[in-house]
Amino acid sequence: MLQLQSTGPLWRLPRVITESGLSKSEIYRRIKLGTFPRPVELGIRARAWPSKSIEDWIGSLRHGALN
């Protein structure tokens, strides 16, 4: 049986757009480049991001800006 690690709530694309400040196309472009967290599949056409992965990504940007 597959068990997922607890990562907090899952965010759908509209929330990810709001939190990241990126457009839909930019999010998917960065996923392809490997510079943005990949979503998890919830079903055939449903995907969401663990909130922690987006919060960590935002934190890494802030940390990088401080250096």
All heavy atoms as a GROMACS GRO file, in nm:
protein
  539
    1MET      N    1   0.084  -0.118   0.000
    1MET     CA    2   0.000   0.000   0.000
    1MET      C    3   0.088   0.125   0.000
    1MET      O    4   0.182   0.136   0.077
    1MET     CB    5  -0.089  -0.002   0.123
    1MET     CG    6  -0.170   0.123   0.140
    1MET     SD    7  -0.264   0.121   0.293
    1MET     CE    8  -0.426   0.132   0.224
    2LEU      N    9   0.057   0.218  -0.087
    2LEU     CA   10   0.133   0.342  -0.099
    2LEU      C   11   0.088   0.440   0.009
    2LEU      O   12  -0.030   0.464   0.026
    2LEU     CB   13   0.110   0.403  -0.238
    2LEU     CG   14   0.178   0.536  -0.264
    2LEU    CD1   15   0.328   0.518  -0.264
    2LEU    CD2   16   0.131   0.592  -0.396
    3GLN      N   17   0.184   0.495   0.082
    3GLN     CA   18   0.153   0.596   0.182
    3GLN      C   19   0.229   0.722   0.149
    3GLN      O   20   0.347   0.719   0.119
    3GLN     CB   21   0.193   0.549   0.321
    3GLN     CG   22   0.100   0.444   0.378
    3GLN     CD   23   0.136   0.415   0.523
    3GLN    OE1   24   0.251   0.391   0.554
    3GLN    NE2   25   0.036   0.419   0.608
    4LEU      N   26   0.157   0.832   0.155
    4LEU     CA   27   0.220   0.961   0.130
    4LEU      C   28   0.257   1.024   0.263
    4LEU      O   29   0.186   1.012   0.362
    4LEU     CB   30   0.124   1.054   0.055
    4LEU     CG   31   0.086   1.010  -0.085
    4LEU    CD1   32  -0.017   1.106  -0.143
    4LEU    CD2   33   0.208   1.005  -0.174
    5GLN      N   34   0.369   1.093   0.262
    5GLN     CA   35   0.413   1.165   0.381
    5GLN      C   36   0.319   1.284   0.402
    5GLN      O   37   0.269   1.344   0.307
    5GLN     CB   38   0.554   1.217   0.355
    5GLN     CG   39   0.644   1.209   0.471
    5GLN     CD   40   0.784   1.250   0.432
    5GLN    OE1   41   0.815   1.278   0.318
    5GLN    NE2   42   0.869   1.254   0.531
    6SER      N   43   0.293   1.319   0.525
    6SER     CA   44   0.207   1.433   0.554
    6SER      C   45   0.277   1.561   0.510
    6SER      O   46   0.387   1.592   0.554
    6SER     CB   47   0.177   1.439   0.703
    6SER     OG   48   0.099   1.552   0.730
    7THR      N   49   0.214   1.632   0.420
    7THR     CA   50   0.273   1.754   0.366
    7THR      C   51   0.179   1.872   0.380
    7THR      O   52   0.195   1.972   0.315
    7THR     CB   53   0.309   1.736   0.218
    7THR    OG1   54   0.189   1.699   0.148
    7THR    CG2   55   0.415   1.632   0.198
    8GLY      N   56   0.078   1.858   0.464
    8GLY     CA   57  -0.019   1.965   0.480
    8GLY      C   58  -0.125   1.956   0.372
    8GLY      O   59  -0.136   1.857   0.302
    9PRO      N   60  -0.203   2.061   0.360
    9PRO     CA   61  -0.311   2.059   0.261
    9PRO      C   62  -0.256   2.060   0.119
    9PRO      O   63  -0.142   2.100   0.094
    9PRO     CB   64  -0.389   2.187   0.291
    9PRO     CG   65  -0.296   2.274   0.365
    9PRO     CD   66  -0.199   2.184   0.436
   10LEU      N   67  -0.340   2.018   0.027
   10LEU     CA   68  -0.307   2.023  -0.114
   10LEU      C   69  -0.368   2.148  -0.174
   10LEU      O   70  -0.481   2.184  -0.143
   10LEU     CB   71  -0.360   1.900  -0.187
   10LEU     CG   72  -0.300   1.767  -0.146
   10LEU    CD1   73  -0.370   1.652  -0.216
   10LEU    CD2   74  -0.150   1.763  -0.175
   11TRP      N   75  -0.290   2.215  -0.257
   11TRP     CA   76  -0.338   2.336  -0.323
   11TRP      C   77  -0.360   2.308  -0.470
   11TRP      O   78  -0.273   2.251  -0.538
   11TRP     CB   79  -0.236   2.448  -0.310
   11TRP     CG   80  -0.221   2.505  -0.173
   11TRP    CD1   81  -0.302   2.482  -0.064
   11TRP    CD2   82  -0.120   2.594  -0.129
   11TRP    NE1   83  -0.257   2.552   0.044
   11TRP    CE2   84  -0.144   2.622   0.007
   11TRP    CE3   85  -0.010   2.653  -0.190
   11TRP    CZ2   86  -0.064   2.707   0.082
   11TRP    CZ3   87   0.070   2.737  -0.116
   11TRP    CH2   88   0.043   2.764   0.018
   12ARG      N   89  -0.474   2.351  -0.520
   12ARG     CA   90  -0.503   2.340  -0.663
   12ARG      C   91  -0.439   2.459  -0.734
   12ARG      O   92  -0.391   2.554  -0.672
   12ARG     CB   93  -0.654   2.336  -0.685
   12ARG     CG   94  -0.725   2.217  -0.618
   12ARG     CD   95  -0.679   2.080  -0.672
   12ARG     NE   96  -0.702   2.062  -0.811
   12ARG     CZ   97  -0.810   2.009  -0.865
   12ARG    NH1   98  -0.908   1.965  -0.790
   12ARG    NH2   99  -0.821   1.997  -0.996
   13LEU      N  100  -0.440   2.455  -0.866
   13LEU     CA  101  -0.368   2.554  -0.947
   13LEU      C  102  -0.405   2.700  -0.914
   13LEU      O  103  -0.312   2.783  -0.903
   13LEU     CB  104  -0.389   2.526  -1.095
   13LEU     CG  105  -0.312   2.616  -1.191
   13LEU    CD1  106  -0.161   2.607  -1.167
   13LEU    CD2  107  -0.344   2.578  -1.335
   14PRO      N  108  -0.532   2.737  -0.898
   14PRO     CA  109  -0.559   2.879  -0.868
   14PRO      C  110  -0.488   2.929  -0.741
   14PRO      O  111  -0.437   3.041  -0.737
   14PRO     CB  112  -0.712   2.884  -0.851
   14PRO     CG  113  -0.760   2.770  -0.936
   14PRO     CD  114  -0.656   2.661  -0.919
   15ARG      N  115  -0.481   2.845  -0.640
   15ARG     CA  116  -0.411   2.883  -0.516
   15ARG      C  117  -0.261   2.893  -0.539
   15ARG      O  118  -0.194   2.984  -0.488
   15ARG     CB  119  -0.443   2.782  -0.406
   15ARG     CG  120  -0.371   2.804  -0.275
   15ARG     CD  121  -0.433   2.917  -0.194
   15ARG     NE  122  -0.359   2.946  -0.073
   15ARG     CZ  123  -0.390   2.899   0.047
   15ARG    NH1  124  -0.496   2.822   0.064
   15ARG    NH2  125  -0.318   2.931   0.152
   16VAL      N  126  -0.206   2.800  -0.618
   16VAL     CA  127  -0.062   2.803  -0.648
   16VAL      C  128  -0.028   2.930  -0.726
   16VAL      O  129   0.075   2.994  -0.699
   16VAL     CB  130  -0.019   2.676  -0.724
   16VAL    CG1  131   0.126   2.684  -0.769
   16VAL    CG2  132  -0.042   2.553  -0.638
   17ILE      N  133  -0.113   2.968  -0.819
   17ILE     CA  134  -0.091   3.092  -0.894
   17ILE      C  135  -0.089   3.212  -0.799
   17ILE      O  136   0.000   3.297  -0.806
   17ILE     CB  137  -0.199   3.109  -1.004
   17ILE    CG1  138  -0.176   3.006  -1.115
   17ILE    CG2  139  -0.200   3.250  -1.060
   17ILE    CD1  140  -0.290   2.995  -1.215
   18THR      N  141  -0.186   3.217  -0.709
   18THR     CA  142  -0.194   3.328  -0.613
   18THR      C  143  -0.071   3.332  -0.522
   18THR      O  144  -0.010   3.438  -0.503
   18THR     CB  145  -0.321   3.315  -0.527
   18THR    OG1  146  -0.435   3.320  -0.613
   18THR    CG2  147  -0.330   3.424  -0.423
   19GLU      N  148  -0.035   3.218  -0.466
   19GLU     CA  149   0.077   3.213  -0.371
   19GLU      C  150   0.212   3.238  -0.437
   19GLU      O  151   0.300   3.301  -0.379
   19GLU     CB  152   0.078   3.079  -0.299
   19GLU     CG  153  -0.043   3.053  -0.212
   19GLU     CD  154  -0.054   3.146  -0.093
   19GLU    OE1  155   0.049   3.192  -0.040
   19GLU    OE2  156  -0.169   3.173  -0.051
   20SER      N  157   0.231   3.186  -0.558
   20SER     CA  158   0.361   3.197  -0.625
   20SER      C  159   0.378   3.328  -0.701
   20SER      O  160   0.490   3.373  -0.724
   20SER     CB  161   0.382   3.081  -0.722
   20SER     OG  162   0.294   3.093  -0.833
   21GLY      N  163   0.266   3.387  -0.743
   21GLY     CA  164   0.274   3.508  -0.824
   21GLY      C  165   0.308   3.479  -0.969
   21GLY      O  166   0.337   3.570  -1.046
   22LEU      N  167   0.304   3.352  -1.008
   22LEU     CA  168   0.336   3.312  -1.145
   22LEU      C  169   0.208   3.280  -1.222
   22LEU      O  170   0.107   3.241  -1.164
   22LEU     CB  171   0.426   3.188  -1.145
   22LEU     CG  172   0.559   3.198  -1.072
   22LEU    CD1  173   0.630   3.064  -1.071
   22LEU    CD2  174   0.648   3.304  -1.136
   23SER      N  175   0.214   3.293  -1.354
   23SER     CA  176   0.101   3.254  -1.437
   23SER      C  177   0.100   3.102  -1.456
   23SER      O  178   0.200   3.034  -1.428
   23SER     CB  179   0.112   3.321  -1.575
   23SER     OG  180   0.223   3.268  -1.646
   24LYS      N  181  -0.010   3.050  -1.503
   24LYS     CA  182  -0.023   2.907  -1.530
   24LYS      C  183   0.086   2.860  -1.626
   24LYS      O  184   0.154   2.760  -1.600
   24LYS     CB  185  -0.161   2.878  -1.588
   24LYS     CG  186  -0.183   2.735  -1.628
   24LYS     CD  187  -0.321   2.717  -1.687
   24LYS     CE  188  -0.342   2.578  -1.742
   24LYS     NZ  189  -0.477   2.563  -1.799
   25SER      N  190   0.104   2.932  -1.734
   25SER     CA  191   0.204   2.890  -1.832
   25SER      C  192   0.346   2.896  -1.775
   25SER      O  193   0.430   2.810  -1.805
   25SER     CB  194   0.194   2.973  -1.961
   25SER     OG  195   0.212   3.109  -1.933
   26GLU      N  196   0.374   2.995  -1.691
   26GLU     CA  197   0.507   3.005  -1.630
   26GLU      C  198   0.530   2.892  -1.530
   26GLU      O  199   0.641   2.836  -1.522
   26GLU     CB  200   0.526   3.140  -1.562
   26GLU     CG  201   0.663   3.162  -1.502
   26GLU     CD  202   0.777   3.162  -1.604
   26GLU    OE1  203   0.752   3.176  -1.725
   26GLU    OE2  204   0.894   3.149  -1.562
   27ILE      N  205   0.428   2.855  -1.455
   27ILE     CA  206   0.440   2.743  -1.362
   27ILE      C  207   0.476   2.616  -1.438
   27ILE      O  208   0.572   2.546  -1.402
   27ILE     CB  209   0.310   2.724  -1.281
   27ILE    CG1  210   0.296   2.837  -1.178
   27ILE    CG2  211   0.306   2.587  -1.213
   27ILE    CD1  212   0.160   2.844  -1.111
   28TYR      N  213   0.403   2.587  -1.545
   28TYR     CA  214   0.429   2.464  -1.620
   28TYR      C  215   0.562   2.470  -1.695
   28TYR      O  216   0.630   2.368  -1.712
   28TYR     CB  217   0.312   2.430  -1.711
   28TYR     CG  218   0.199   2.370  -1.631
   28TYR    CD1  219   0.085   2.442  -1.601
   28TYR    CD2  220   0.209   2.240  -1.580
   28TYR    CE1  221  -0.017   2.387  -1.524
   28TYR    CE2  222   0.109   2.185  -1.503
   28TYR     CZ  223  -0.004   2.258  -1.476
   28TYR     OH  224  -0.103   2.203  -1.398
   29ARG      N  225   0.604   2.588  -1.737
   29ARG     CA  226   0.736   2.603  -1.801
   29ARG      C  227   0.845   2.570  -1.699
   29ARG      O  228   0.941   2.497  -1.729
   29ARG     CB  229   0.754   2.745  -1.854
   29ARG     CG  230   0.885   2.764  -1.932
   29ARG     CD  231   0.902   2.908  -1.978
   29ARG     NE  232   0.944   2.995  -1.870
   29ARG     CZ  233   1.068   3.003  -1.823
   29ARG    NH1  234   1.164   2.929  -1.874
   29ARG    NH2  235   1.097   3.085  -1.725
   30ARG      N  236   0.831   2.621  -1.578
   30ARG     CA  237   0.931   2.596  -1.474
   30ARG      C  238   0.931   2.450  -1.428
   30ARG      O  239   1.036   2.396  -1.394
   30ARG     CB  240   0.911   2.691  -1.356
   30ARG     CG  241   0.946   2.834  -1.392
   30ARG     CD  242   0.928   2.926  -1.275
   30ARG     NE  243   0.953   3.063  -1.314
   30ARG     CZ  244   1.001   3.156  -1.232
   30ARG    NH1  245   1.028   3.126  -1.106
   30ARG    NH2  246   1.019   3.278  -1.274
   31ILE      N  247   0.814   2.387  -1.426
   31ILE     CA  248   0.809   2.245  -1.394
   31ILE      C  249   0.890   2.168  -1.497
   31ILE      O  250   0.970   2.080  -1.462
   31ILE     CB  251   0.664   2.193  -1.389
   31ILE    CG1  252   0.591   2.249  -1.267
   31ILE    CG2  253   0.659   2.041  -1.390
   31ILE    CD1  254   0.441   2.225  -1.266
   32LYS      N  255   0.872   2.200  -1.624
   32LYS     CA  256   0.946   2.133  -1.731
   32LYS      C  257   1.097   2.154  -1.717
   32LYS      O  258   1.175   2.063  -1.743
   32LYS     CB  259   0.898   2.186  -1.867
   32LYS     CG  260   0.952   2.111  -1.984
   32LYS     CD  261   0.889   2.159  -2.114
   32LYS     CE  262   0.941   2.081  -2.231
   32LYS     NZ  263   0.880   2.125  -2.357
   33LEU      N  264   1.136   2.273  -1.671
   33LEU     CA  265   1.278   2.303  -1.651
   33LEU      C  266   1.333   2.243  -1.522
   33LEU      O  267   1.453   2.242  -1.499
   33LEU     CB  268   1.300   2.455  -1.648
   33LEU     CG  269   1.279   2.530  -1.777
   33LEU    CD1  270   1.283   2.681  -1.754
   33LEU    CD2  271   1.381   2.488  -1.881
   34GLY      N  272   1.242   2.198  -1.434
   34GLY     CA  273   1.285   2.141  -1.307
   34GLY      C  274   1.309   2.244  -1.198
   34GLY      O  275   1.375   2.214  -1.099
   35THR      N  276   1.256   2.365  -1.217
   35THR     CA  277   1.279   2.471  -1.119
   35THR      C  278   1.154   2.506  -1.038
   35THR      O  279   1.153   2.607  -0.968
   35THR     CB  280   1.332   2.599  -1.188
   35THR    OG1  281   1.234   2.643  -1.284
   35THR    CG2  282   1.465   2.572  -1.258
   36PHE      N  283   1.050   2.424  -1.049
   36PHE     CA  284   0.928   2.445  -0.973
   36PHE      C  285   0.876   2.308  -0.932
   36PHE      O  286   0.890   2.211  -1.007
   36PHE     CB  287   0.822   2.517  -1.058
   36PHE     CG  288   0.708   2.573  -0.979
   36PHE    CD1  289   0.719   2.695  -0.915
   36PHE    CD2  290   0.588   2.502  -0.967
   36PHE    CE1  291   0.612   2.747  -0.841
   36PHE    CE2  292   0.483   2.553  -0.894
   36PHE     CZ  293   0.494   2.676  -0.831
   37PRO      N  294   0.818   2.296  -0.813
   37PRO     CA  295   0.770   2.166  -0.767
   37PRO      C  296   0.666   2.105  -0.861
   37PRO      O  297   0.581   2.176  -0.916
   37PRO     CB  298   0.705   2.197  -0.631
   37PRO     CG  299   0.761   2.327  -0.589
   37PRO     CD  300   0.794   2.402  -0.714
   38ARG      N  301   0.673   1.974  -0.878
   38ARG     CA  302   0.576   1.902  -0.959
   38ARG      C  303   0.450   1.876  -0.876
   38ARG      O  304   0.459   1.851  -0.757
   38ARG     CB  305   0.634   1.770  -1.007
   38ARG     CG  306   0.755   1.788  -1.099
   38ARG     CD  307   0.800   1.658  -1.158
   38ARG     NE  308   0.709   1.606  -1.258
   38ARG     CZ  309   0.700   1.653  -1.384
   38ARG    NH1  310   0.778   1.750  -1.422
   38ARG    NH2  311   0.615   1.600  -1.468
   39PRO      N  312   0.334   1.878  -0.941
   39PRO     CA  313   0.211   1.845  -0.869
   39PRO      C  314   0.200   1.694  -0.850
   39PRO      O  315   0.269   1.617  -0.916
   39PRO     CB  316   0.101   1.896  -0.963
   39PRO     CG  317   0.162   1.886  -1.099
   39PRO     CD  318   0.309   1.915  -1.080
   40VAL      N  319   0.112   1.656  -0.759
   40VAL     CA  320   0.080   1.514  -0.742
   40VAL      C  321  -0.050   1.488  -0.817
   40VAL      O  322  -0.136   1.576  -0.827
   40VAL     CB  323   0.067   1.474  -0.593
   40VAL    CG1  324   0.199   1.487  -0.523
   40VAL    CG2  325  -0.038   1.557  -0.523
   41GLU      N  326  -0.062   1.368  -0.872
   41GLU     CA  327  -0.183   1.332  -0.945
   41GLU      C  328  -0.289   1.284  -0.848
   41GLU      O  329  -0.265   1.197  -0.766
   41GLU     CB  330  -0.152   1.224  -1.048
   41GLU     CG  331  -0.066   1.274  -1.161
   41GLU     CD  332  -0.052   1.173  -1.273
   41GLU    OE1  333  -0.137   1.084  -1.285
   41GLU    OE2  334   0.046   1.186  -1.348
   42LEU      N  335  -0.407   1.345  -0.858
   42LEU     CA  336  -0.520   1.305  -0.775
   42LEU      C  337  -0.614   1.215  -0.853
   42LEU      O  338  -0.693   1.142  -0.795
   42LEU     CB  339  -0.596   1.429  -0.727
   42LEU     CG  340  -0.515   1.533  -0.651
   42LEU    CD1  341  -0.603   1.651  -0.617
   42LEU    CD2  342  -0.454   1.472  -0.526
   43GLY      N  343  -0.608   1.224  -0.983
   43GLY     CA  344  -0.694   1.147  -1.072
   43GLY      C  345  -0.646   1.166  -1.214
   43GLY      O  346  -0.538   1.219  -1.238
   44ILE      N  347  -0.729   1.126  -1.309
   44ILE     CA  348  -0.689   1.135  -1.450
   44ILE      C  349  -0.660   1.280  -1.491
   44ILE      O  350  -0.561   1.307  -1.557
   44ILE     CB  351  -0.797   1.074  -1.540
   44ILE    CG1  352  -0.807   0.924  -1.513
   44ILE    CG2  353  -0.767   1.100  -1.687
   44ILE    CD1  354  -0.922   0.856  -1.582
   45ARG      N  355  -0.746   1.371  -1.450
   45ARG     CA  356  -0.728   1.511  -1.489
   45ARG      C  357  -0.713   1.606  -1.371
   45ARG      O  358  -0.728   1.726  -1.386
   45ARG     CB  359  -0.846   1.555  -1.574
   45ARG     CG  360  -0.853   1.485  -1.708
   45ARG     CD  361  -0.973   1.532  -1.785
   45ARG     NE  362  -0.985   1.677  -1.779
   45ARG     CZ  363  -0.999   1.756  -1.884
   45ARG    NH1  364  -1.004   1.704  -2.002
   45ARG    NH2  365  -1.009   1.885  -1.870
   46ALA      N  366  -0.688   1.553  -1.255
   46ALA     CA  367  -0.679   1.636  -1.135
   46ALA      C  368  -0.540   1.629  -1.074
   46ALA      O  369  -0.487   1.520  -1.052
   46ALA     CB  370  -0.783   1.591  -1.032
   47ARG      N  371  -0.483   1.744  -1.052
   47ARG     CA  372  -0.351   1.755  -0.990
   47ARG      C  373  -0.354   1.864  -0.884
   47ARG      O  374  -0.432   1.957  -0.893
   47ARG     CB  375  -0.246   1.788  -1.095
   47ARG     CG  376  -0.215   1.668  -1.184
   47ARG     CD  377  -0.145   1.706  -1.310
   47ARG     NE  378  -0.120   1.592  -1.396
   47ARG     CZ  379  -0.211   1.517  -1.456
   47ARG    NH1  380  -0.337   1.541  -1.435
   47ARG    NH2  381  -0.179   1.416  -1.534
   48ALA      N  382  -0.266   1.850  -0.788
   48ALA     CA  383  -0.255   1.951  -0.682
   48ALA      C  384  -0.114   1.947  -0.628
   48ALA      O  385  -0.039   1.851  -0.649
   48ALA     CB  386  -0.356   1.924  -0.570
   49TRP      N  387  -0.077   2.053  -0.560
   49TRP     CA  388   0.056   2.065  -0.503
   49TRP      C  389   0.046   2.058  -0.352
   49TRP      O  390  -0.039   2.126  -0.293
   49TRP     CB  391   0.119   2.199  -0.541
   49TRP     CG  392   0.165   2.210  -0.681
   49TRP    CD1  393   0.294   2.201  -0.725
   49TRP    CD2  394   0.087   2.235  -0.799
   49TRP    NE1  395   0.300   2.218  -0.861
   49TRP    CE2  396   0.174   2.239  -0.910
   49TRP    CE3  397  -0.049   2.254  -0.821
   49TRP    CZ2  398   0.131   2.261  -1.039
   49TRP    CZ3  399  -0.093   2.275  -0.951
   49TRP    CH2  400  -0.003   2.279  -1.057
   50PRO      N  401   0.134   1.982  -0.288
   50PRO     CA  402   0.140   1.989  -0.142
   50PRO      C  403   0.178   2.132  -0.103
   50PRO      O  404   0.273   2.189  -0.158
   50PRO     CB  405   0.250   1.890  -0.105
   50PRO     CG  406   0.258   1.798  -0.222
   50PRO     CD  407   0.225   1.881  -0.342
   51SER      N  408   0.104   2.190  -0.013
   51SER     CA  409   0.130   2.330   0.025
   51SER      C  410   0.274   2.349   0.070
   51SER      O  411   0.337   2.451   0.040
   51SER     CB  412   0.034   2.375   0.133
   51SER     OG  413   0.046   2.295   0.248
   52LYS      N  414   0.328   2.250   0.140
   52LYS     CA  415   0.466   2.262   0.190
   52LYS      C  416   0.566   2.276   0.075
   52LYS      O  417   0.662   2.351   0.087
   52LYS     CB  418   0.502   2.141   0.276
   52LYS     CG  419   0.645   2.148   0.329
   52LYS     CD  420   0.658   2.081   0.462
   52LYS     CE  421   0.798   2.078   0.515
   52LYS     NZ  422   0.881   2.194   0.494
   53SER      N  423   0.543   2.208  -0.037
   53SER     CA  424   0.638   2.218  -0.148
   53SER      C  425   0.639   2.359  -0.206
   53SER      O  426   0.744   2.411  -0.242
   53SER     CB  427   0.608   2.114  -0.256
   53SER     OG  428   0.487   2.142  -0.323
   54ILE      N  429   0.522   2.423  -0.212
   54ILE     CA  430   0.516   2.560  -0.263
   54ILE      C  431   0.573   2.658  -0.161
   54ILE      O  432   0.650   2.749  -0.196
   54ILE     CB  433   0.371   2.599  -0.300
   54ILE    CG1  434   0.314   2.501  -0.405
   54ILE    CG2  435   0.364   2.744  -0.350
   54ILE    CD1  436   0.393   2.492  -0.533
   55GLU      N  437   0.541   2.638  -0.034
   55GLU     CA  438   0.596   2.725   0.070
   55GLU      C  439   0.748   2.714   0.076
   55GLU      O  440   0.818   2.814   0.092
   55GLU     CB  441   0.534   2.691   0.204
   55GLU     CG  442   0.387   2.730   0.212
   55GLU     CD  443   0.314   2.667   0.330
   55GLU    OE1  444   0.366   2.571   0.392
   55GLU    OE2  445   0.202   2.715   0.358
   56ASP      N  446   0.801   2.593   0.061
   56ASP     CA  447   0.947   2.573   0.060
   56ASP      C  448   1.009   2.641  -0.062
   56ASP      O  449   1.116   2.701  -0.053
   56ASP     CB  450   0.982   2.425   0.061
   56ASP     CG  451   0.954   2.358   0.194
   56ASP    OD1  452   0.925   2.429   0.294
   56ASP    OD2  453   0.958   2.232   0.198
   57TRP      N  454   0.942   2.632  -0.177
   57TRP     CA  455   0.992   2.695  -0.299
   57TRP      C  456   0.998   2.847  -0.280
   57TRP      O  457   1.098   2.910  -0.313
   57TRP     CB  458   0.903   2.658  -0.418
   57TRP     CG  459   0.944   2.722  -0.546
   57TRP    CD1  460   1.043   2.682  -0.631
   57TRP    CD2  461   0.889   2.841  -0.604
   57TRP    NE1  462   1.052   2.768  -0.737
   57TRP    CE2  463   0.959   2.867  -0.723
   57TRP    CE3  464   0.788   2.928  -0.564
   57TRP    CZ2  465   0.929   2.975  -0.804
   57TRP    CZ3  466   0.759   3.037  -0.646
   57TRP    CH2  467   0.829   3.059  -0.763
   58ILE      N  468   0.892   2.905  -0.225
   58ILE     CA  469   0.890   3.049  -0.198
   58ILE      C  470   1.000   3.086  -0.099
   58ILE      O  471   1.071   3.185  -0.118
   58ILE     CB  472   0.751   3.093  -0.146
   58ILE    CG1  473   0.647   3.078  -0.258
   58ILE    CG2  474   0.755   3.236  -0.092
   58ILE    CD1  475   0.504   3.092  -0.213
   59GLY      N  476   1.017   3.005   0.004
   59GLY     CA  477   1.122   3.029   0.102
   59GLY      C  478   1.261   3.026   0.041
   59GLY      O  479   1.348   3.105   0.077
   60SER      N  480   1.281   2.936  -0.055
   60SER     CA  481   1.412   2.927  -0.120
   60SER      C  482   1.440   3.052  -0.202
   60SER      O  483   1.554   3.095  -0.214
   60SER     CB  484   1.422   2.802  -0.208
   60SER     OG  485   1.344   2.816  -0.326
   61LEU      N  486   1.336   3.112  -0.258
   61LEU     CA  487   1.355   3.238  -0.333
   61LEU      C  488   1.392   3.351  -0.239
   61LEU      O  489   1.480   3.430  -0.269
   61LEU     CB  490   1.227   3.275  -0.408
   61LEU     CG  491   1.182   3.180  -0.519
   61LEU    CD1  492   1.052   3.232  -0.579
   61LEU    CD2  493   1.289   3.168  -0.625
   62ARG      N  494   1.326   3.356  -0.125
   62ARG     CA  495   1.355   3.461  -0.026
   62ARG      C  496   1.496   3.443   0.028
   62ARG      O  497   1.568   3.541   0.046
   62ARG     CB  498   1.254   3.457   0.087
   62ARG     CG  499   1.119   3.504   0.045
   62ARG     CD  500   1.022   3.506   0.160
   62ARG     NE  501   0.891   3.548   0.113
   62ARG     CZ  502   0.778   3.498   0.157
   62ARG    NH1  503   0.777   3.407   0.252
   62ARG    NH2  504   0.663   3.540   0.109
   63HIS      N  505   1.533   3.320   0.056
   63HIS     CA  506   1.666   3.293   0.108
   63HIS      C  507   1.773   3.332   0.005
   63HIS      O  508   1.873   3.392   0.041
   63HIS     CB  509   1.680   3.145   0.145
   63HIS     CG  510   1.815   3.110   0.198
   63HIS    ND1  511   1.859   3.152   0.321
   63HIS    CD2  512   1.918   3.040   0.143
   63HIS    CE1  513   1.983   3.108   0.340
   63HIS    NE2  514   2.020   3.040   0.233
   64GLY      N  515   1.747   3.301  -0.121
   64GLY     CA  516   1.842   3.335  -0.226
   64GLY      C  517   1.856   3.485  -0.244
   64GLY      O  518   1.962   3.537  -0.275
   65ALA      N  519   1.746   3.559  -0.221
   65ALA     CA  520   1.748   3.704  -0.236
   65ALA      C  521   1.827   3.771  -0.123
   65ALA      O  522   1.878   3.880  -0.139
   65ALA     CB  523   1.606   3.759  -0.240
   66LEU      N  524   1.836   3.703  -0.010
   66LEU     CA  525   1.908   3.759   0.104
   66LEU      C  526   2.059   3.744   0.090
   66LEU      O  527   2.134   3.813   0.155
   66LEU     CB  528   1.861   3.695   0.235
   66LEU     CG  529   1.715   3.717   0.270
   66LEU    CD1  530   1.680   3.636   0.396
   66LEU    CD2  531   1.686   3.864   0.294
   67ASN      N  532   2.102   3.652   0.008
   67ASN     CA  533   2.246   3.627  -0.008
   67ASN      C  534   2.306   3.709  -0.118
   67ASN      O  535   2.250   3.757  -0.204
   67ASN     CB  536   2.273   3.479  -0.035
   67ASN     CG  537   2.241   3.395   0.087
   67ASN    OD1  538   2.255   3.442   0.198
   67ASN    ND2  539   2.199   3.274   0.066
   0.00000   0.00000   0.00000
